[in-house]
């Protein structure tokens, strides 16, 4: 950062990408040299009763659109506003629902998982501090562009895209409550899609040998991830009461799509889980995967070196279903996924446990064959 008296020539000669430069003549005035453009902005501290409320930065305009004299006049006006204790970025309260209020409405209207709720709140608390009390009607396209660029620079493209999807959802909720809000400003930017996870081919025999060297509980847990394709939280949250060894049915209650999901366990997995429950009976734990030292009472972190993550094992499970000849719809239901289209809403997976059992057994047979288990 450089501090000097701005002149038109100095501003013109600033190299692109050189960052923030401050003017010595007008307090708070700065020139920001981005990678492709240069712009004037003003920054100051909003104080009330000698207490710092927040630091704010307001963009004045690009240097090729605004002359230095005009930028200085606008900077003086904005600094006078800031020093009087008014945040010029906040907008008037009368303009309607704020982004923070939109979040409350969004969570109230929807039956979301605990993880999704935590994700929304984490975004609000950690990335949207400058916008949370702004009226949604006052959030501009330029605000969204600058926020996305800031997030990409500081936290990466994936985090930036995730936060902007949160903003888009909250603005859409606000639009249903405030008819003065026009188009969604997030639509002005291109939000990158979540990159697809690359998963290499699984050496099933090697996986089996690696898990054999683990503790008995962790060995059975890793193999259960592969043989069910269950999500991490779904399998870890299973209680002993959720497994019916007599019927060979494992019920998952922590589902991303809501509701419960009944999985028809194959013969080998049924025997393995029954033996696991018997071995853990002295612990007197309600969980299928007990961990007395964990705050939750069950295994909280299943990732182990040398084996794929639970999510990667879910990918491998889906791939091996196809190799085992499991049809597309049946494979989706075994994974606890909703079928697409209007008719998918009429399909209730819990009613099809026995119809799905041959497919779960076909998956298990293929896994055991590749693992070399007799």
C-alpha positions as CSV (number, residue, x, y, z in Angstrom):
1,X,0.0,0.0,0.0
2,X,1.3,3.4,-1.0
3,X,0.3,6.8,0.5
4,X,0.8,9.9,-1.7
5,X,-1.0,13.0,-3.1
6,X,-3.2,11.8,-5.9
7,X,-2.8,13.5,-9.3
8,X,-4.3,12.4,-12.6
9,X,-0.9,11.4,-13.9
10,X,0.0,9.4,-10.8
11,X,-3.4,7.5,-11.0
12,X,-2.9,6.9,-14.7
13,X,0.5,5.4,-14.1
14,X,-0.4,3.1,-11.3
15,X,0.3,-0.5,-12.4
16,X,-2.7,-2.9,-12.5
17,X,-2.8,-5.4,-9.7
18,X,-0.7,-3.1,-7.4
19,X,-3.5,-3.0,-4.7
20,X,-4.6,-0.1,-2.5
21,X,-3.2,3.4,-2.7
22,X,-4.3,6.3,-0.3
23,X,-4.6,10.0,-0.9
24,X,-2.9,12.4,1.5
25,X,-5.2,15.3,0.6
26,X,-8.7,13.8,1.3
27,X,-9.0,11.5,4.2
28,X,-10.4,8.1,3.4
29,X,-10.0,8.4,-0.4
30,X,-8.2,5.5,-2.0
31,X,-7.5,4.1,-5.5
32,X,-7.6,0.3,-5.8
33,X,-5.6,-1.1,-8.7
34,X,-7.3,-4.4,-9.5
35,X,-6.0,-6.9,-12.0
36,X,-7.9,-5.4,-14.9
37,X,-9.3,-2.0,-13.7
38,X,-8.6,0.8,-11.3
39,X,-11.3,2.4,-9.2
40,X,-11.8,5.1,-6.6
41,X,-13.3,4.2,-3.2
42,X,-13.6,5.7,0.3
43,X,-13.1,3.9,3.6
44,X,-13.9,5.1,7.1
45,X,-15.0,4.0,10.6
46,X,-18.6,4.4,11.7
47,X,-18.5,5.5,15.3
48,X,-21.4,6.1,17.7
49,X,-20.8,7.6,21.2
50,X,-17.1,7.1,20.6
51,X,-17.6,3.4,20.0
52,X,-16.6,1.7,16.7
53,X,-19.6,0.2,15.1
54,X,-18.0,-1.0,11.8
55,X,-15.5,-0.1,9.1
56,X,-17.2,0.5,5.7
57,X,-15.9,0.9,2.2
58,X,-17.9,2.5,-0.5
59,X,-16.9,2.4,-4.2
60,X,-17.1,5.7,-6.0
61,X,-16.4,4.6,-9.5
62,X,-13.8,3.5,-12.0
63,X,-10.9,5.9,-12.7
64,X,-11.7,6.0,-16.4
65,X,-15.3,7.1,-15.6
66,X,-14.7,9.5,-12.7
67,X,-12.3,12.4,-12.6
68,X,-10.0,12.9,-9.6
69,X,-11.7,16.1,-8.6
70,X,-15.1,14.5,-8.7
71,X,-13.8,11.5,-6.7
72,X,-12.5,13.9,-4.0
73,X,-15.8,15.7,-3.7
74,X,-17.7,12.5,-3.4
75,X,-15.1,11.2,-0.9
76,X,-15.6,14.3,1.3
77,X,-19.4,13.9,1.2
78,X,-19.2,10.2,2.1
79,X,-16.7,10.7,4.9
80,X,-18.9,13.4,6.4
81,X,-21.7,10.9,6.4
82,X,-19.5,8.2,7.9
83,X,-18.1,10.5,10.6
84,X,-21.7,11.5,11.6
85,X,-22.3,7.8,12.6
86,X,-24.3,6.8,9.5
87,X,-23.3,3.8,7.5
88,X,-23.9,4.8,3.8
89,X,-23.9,1.1,2.8
90,X,-26.8,0.1,5.2
91,X,-29.7,1.8,3.3
92,X,-32.8,3.0,5.0
93,X,-34.7,0.6,7.3
94,X,-38.0,1.5,5.6
95,X,-36.9,-0.2,2.4
96,X,-38.1,-3.6,3.7
97,X,-36.8,-7.0,4.7
98,X,-33.1,-7.3,5.4
99,X,-30.9,-10.2,4.4
100,X,-30.7,-11.4,8.0
101,X,-34.5,-11.3,8.3
102,X,-34.7,-13.2,5.0
103,X,-32.6,-15.9,6.5
104,X,-35.0,-16.3,9.4
105,X,-37.9,-16.5,7.0
106,X,-36.1,-19.0,4.8
107,X,-35.4,-21.3,7.8
108,X,-38.9,-21.0,9.1
109,X,-40.5,-21.9,5.8
110,X,-38.4,-25.0,5.1
111,X,-37.8,-28.3,6.8
112,X,-34.0,-28.3,6.4
113,X,-31.5,-30.7,7.9
114,X,-29.4,-29.5,10.9
115,X,-26.3,-29.5,8.7
116,X,-28.0,-27.2,6.1
117,X,-29.2,-24.8,8.8
118,X,-25.7,-24.6,10.2
119,X,-24.3,-24.0,6.8
120,X,-26.6,-21.0,6.1
121,X,-25.9,-19.5,9.5
122,X,-22.1,-20.0,9.1
123,X,-22.3,-18.1,5.8
124,X,-24.2,-15.3,7.3
125,X,-21.9,-15.0,10.4
126,X,-18.6,-15.4,8.5
127,X,-19.0,-14.0,5.0
128,X,-22.0,-11.8,4.9
129,X,-21.4,-9.4,7.7
130,X,-21.4,-6.3,5.5
131,X,-24.8,-7.3,3.9
132,X,-26.7,-8.9,6.7
133,X,-28.4,-5.8,7.9
134,X,-28.9,-4.3,4.5
135,X,-32.3,-4.2,3.0
136,X,-32.5,-6.8,0.3
137,X,-34.0,-4.2,-2.0
138,X,-30.8,-2.1,-1.6
139,X,-28.4,-4.9,-2.6
140,X,-27.2,-4.2,-6.1
141,X,-25.6,-6.2,-8.8
142,X,-22.3,-4.4,-8.2
143,X,-22.5,-5.5,-4.5
144,X,-22.8,-9.1,-5.6
145,X,-20.0,-8.8,-8.1
146,X,-17.6,-7.3,-5.5
147,X,-18.6,-9.8,-2.9
148,X,-17.9,-12.7,-5.3
149,X,-14.5,-11.3,-6.2
150,X,-13.6,-10.8,-2.6
151,X,-14.7,-14.3,-1.6
152,X,-12.8,-15.9,-4.5
153,X,-9.6,-13.9,-3.6
154,X,-9.7,-14.6,0.1
155,X,-11.4,-18.0,0.4
156,X,-11.4,-19.6,-3.0
157,X,-13.8,-20.2,-5.9
158,X,-15.7,-23.0,-4.3
159,X,-16.5,-21.1,-1.1
160,X,-17.4,-18.0,-3.1
161,X,-19.9,-20.0,-5.2
162,X,-21.4,-21.6,-2.1
163,X,-21.9,-18.3,-0.3
164,X,-23.5,-16.7,-3.4
165,X,-25.9,-19.6,-3.8
166,X,-27.0,-18.8,-0.2
167,X,-27.4,-15.1,-1.1
168,X,-29.5,-16.1,-4.1
169,X,-31.8,-18.3,-2.1
170,X,-32.3,-15.7,0.6
171,X,-33.1,-13.0,-2.0
172,X,-35.6,-15.2,-3.6
173,X,-37.2,-15.7,-0.2
174,X,-37.2,-12.0,0.5
175,X,-38.9,-11.3,-2.9
176,X,-41.9,-13.4,-1.8
177,X,-42.2,-11.1,1.3
178,X,-41.4,-7.7,-0.3
179,X,-43.0,-6.8,-3.6
180,X,-40.6,-3.8,-4.1
181,X,-37.7,-6.2,-4.7
182,X,-37.0,-6.6,-8.4
183,X,-34.8,-9.1,-10.1
184,X,-32.4,-11.2,-8.1
185,X,-29.0,-9.3,-8.2
186,X,-27.0,-12.5,-8.0
187,X,-28.3,-13.4,-11.5
188,X,-25.9,-10.7,-12.8
189,X,-22.9,-12.9,-12.0
190,X,-21.8,-16.3,-13.0
191,X,-21.8,-18.6,-10.0
192,X,-19.4,-21.5,-10.7
193,X,-20.9,-24.9,-10.5
194,X,-19.6,-27.2,-7.7
195,X,-16.7,-29.2,-9.3
196,X,-17.4,-32.9,-9.7
197,X,-15.4,-35.1,-7.4
198,X,-12.8,-37.2,-9.2
199,X,-12.7,-40.7,-7.7
200,X,-10.2,-43.3,-9.0
201,X,-11.0,-47.0,-9.4
202,X,-11.2,-49.0,-6.2
203,X,-8.9,-52.0,-5.6
204,X,-11.5,-54.0,-3.6
205,X,-9.0,-56.6,-2.6
206,X,-6.6,-54.0,-1.3
207,X,-9.4,-52.2,0.5
208,X,-10.4,-55.4,2.2
209,X,-6.8,-56.1,3.3
210,X,-6.3,-52.6,4.6
211,X,-9.5,-52.7,6.7
212,X,-8.6,-56.1,8.0
213,X,-5.7,-54.4,9.9
214,X,-8.0,-51.9,11.6
215,X,-9.9,-52.3,14.8
216,X,-12.9,-54.7,14.5
217,X,-15.4,-51.9,14.8
218,X,-13.7,-49.6,12.3
219,X,-13.1,-52.5,9.9
220,X,-16.8,-53.3,9.9
221,X,-17.8,-49.6,9.6
222,X,-15.6,-49.1,6.5
223,X,-17.0,-52.2,4.8
224,X,-20.5,-51.2,5.7
225,X,-20.0,-47.9,3.9
226,X,-19.0,-49.7,0.7
227,X,-21.8,-52.3,0.9
228,X,-24.6,-49.8,1.6
229,X,-23.3,-46.6,-0.1
230,X,-24.8,-44.7,2.9
231,X,-23.9,-41.1,3.5
232,X,-21.5,-40.4,6.4
233,X,-24.1,-39.0,8.8
234,X,-26.7,-41.6,7.9
235,X,-24.6,-44.6,8.8
236,X,-22.9,-43.1,11.8
237,X,-26.3,-42.1,13.3
238,X,-27.7,-45.6,13.2
239,X,-28.9,-47.0,16.6
240,X,-28.9,-50.6,17.6
241,X,-32.7,-50.5,17.5
242,X,-32.5,-49.4,13.8
243,X,-31.1,-52.8,12.7
244,X,-33.4,-55.8,12.4
245,X,-31.1,-58.8,12.2
246,X,-34.0,-61.2,11.8
247,X,-35.3,-59.4,8.6
248,X,-31.9,-58.1,7.5
249,X,-33.1,-54.5,7.4
250,X,-31.0,-51.5,8.3
251,X,-33.0,-48.3,8.8
252,X,-31.4,-44.9,8.4
253,X,-33.1,-41.9,10.0
254,X,-30.6,-39.2,9.4
255,X,-31.3,-38.6,5.7
256,X,-30.4,-35.6,3.5
257,X,-33.7,-35.9,1.7
258,X,-35.7,-36.2,5.0
259,X,-37.6,-39.1,6.4
260,X,-36.2,-42.6,6.8
261,X,-34.6,-45.1,4.5
262,X,-34.7,-48.9,4.9
263,X,-31.8,-50.8,3.3
264,X,-32.0,-54.6,2.8
265,X,-28.7,-55.9,4.0
266,X,-27.1,-58.8,2.2
267,X,-26.4,-62.1,3.9
268,X,-22.7,-61.3,4.7
269,X,-23.5,-57.8,6.0
270,X,-26.4,-59.0,8.1
271,X,-24.2,-61.6,9.8
272,X,-21.4,-59.0,10.3
273,X,-23.7,-56.4,11.9
274,X,-25.3,-59.0,14.1
275,X,-21.9,-60.1,15.3
276,X,-20.9,-56.5,15.9
277,X,-24.0,-55.8,18.1
278,X,-23.3,-58.9,20.1
279,X,-19.6,-58.0,20.6
280,X,-20.5,-54.4,21.7
281,X,-23.4,-55.5,24.0
282,X,-21.2,-55.1,27.2
283,X,-20.8,-51.4,26.4
284,X,-24.6,-50.9,26.9
285,X,-24.6,-48.2,24.2
286,X,-27.7,-47.4,22.1
287,X,-25.5,-46.8,19.0
288,X,-24.5,-49.4,16.3
289,X,-21.0,-47.8,16.1
290,X,-20.3,-46.9,19.8
291,X,-17.5,-44.7,20.9
292,X,-17.7,-44.1,24.7
293,X,-15.1,-41.3,24.5
294,X,-17.0,-39.2,21.9
295,X,-19.4,-36.5,23.0
296,X,-22.1,-38.0,20.8
297,X,-21.5,-41.5,22.1
298,X,-20.8,-42.9,18.6
299,X,-18.0,-42.7,16.1
300,X,-17.7,-39.1,14.9
301,X,-14.8,-39.3,12.4
302,X,-14.7,-42.4,10.2
303,X,-12.0,-41.3,7.8
304,X,-8.8,-43.4,8.0
305,X,-5.6,-43.4,6.1
306,X,-5.2,-45.9,3.4
307,X,-8.9,-46.1,2.5
308,X,-11.3,-43.8,0.6
309,X,-13.5,-41.4,2.4
310,X,-17.2,-42.3,3.1
311,X,-18.3,-40.1,0.2
312,X,-15.8,-41.7,-2.1
313,X,-17.0,-45.2,-1.0
314,X,-20.5,-44.0,-1.9
315,X,-19.2,-43.3,-5.4
316,X,-17.6,-46.7,-5.6
317,X,-20.8,-48.4,-4.4
318,X,-22.9,-46.7,-7.1
319,X,-20.4,-47.7,-9.7
320,X,-20.3,-51.3,-8.5
321,X,-24.1,-51.5,-8.5
322,X,-24.0,-50.9,-12.3
323,X,-21.3,-53.5,-12.7
324,X,-23.5,-56.0,-10.7
325,X,-26.4,-55.3,-13.1
326,X,-28.5,-53.3,-10.7
327,X,-31.0,-51.1,-12.8
328,X,-30.8,-47.4,-12.5
329,X,-34.0,-46.7,-10.5
330,X,-33.3,-49.6,-8.1
331,X,-29.7,-48.4,-7.6
332,X,-31.0,-44.8,-6.8
333,X,-33.5,-46.2,-4.3
334,X,-30.8,-48.3,-2.6
335,X,-28.8,-45.1,-2.2
336,X,-31.7,-43.2,-0.6
337,X,-32.1,-40.9,-3.6
338,X,-35.4,-39.5,-4.9
339,X,-36.4,-40.6,-8.4
340,X,-36.7,-37.7,-10.9
341,X,-40.0,-36.6,-12.4
342,X,-43.6,-36.4,-11.1
343,X,-43.9,-40.2,-10.8
344,X,-40.8,-40.3,-8.5
345,X,-42.9,-38.6,-5.8
346,X,-45.2,-41.6,-5.8
347,X,-42.4,-44.1,-5.1
348,X,-41.9,-45.0,-1.4
349,X,-38.6,-46.7,-0.9
350,X,-39.5,-48.1,2.5
351,X,-42.3,-50.1,0.8
352,X,-39.9,-51.8,-1.6
353,X,-37.4,-53.3,0.8
354,X,-37.9,-56.9,-0.3
355,X,-38.1,-56.0,-4.0
356,X,-34.7,-54.3,-3.6
357,X,-33.1,-57.1,-1.7
358,X,-31.9,-59.1,-4.8
359,X,-30.1,-56.0,-6.0
360,X,-28.4,-55.4,-2.7
361,X,-27.4,-59.0,-2.6
362,X,-26.0,-58.7,-6.2
363,X,-23.9,-55.8,-5.0
364,X,-22.6,-57.7,-2.0
365,X,-21.8,-60.7,-4.1
366,X,-19.7,-58.7,-6.5
367,X,-17.8,-56.9,-3.7
368,X,-17.0,-60.2,-1.9
369,X,-15.9,-61.8,-5.1
370,X,-13.5,-59.0,-5.9
371,X,-12.3,-59.0,-2.3
372,X,-11.6,-62.7,-2.5
373,X,-13.9,-63.6,0.4
374,X,-15.2,-67.1,0.2
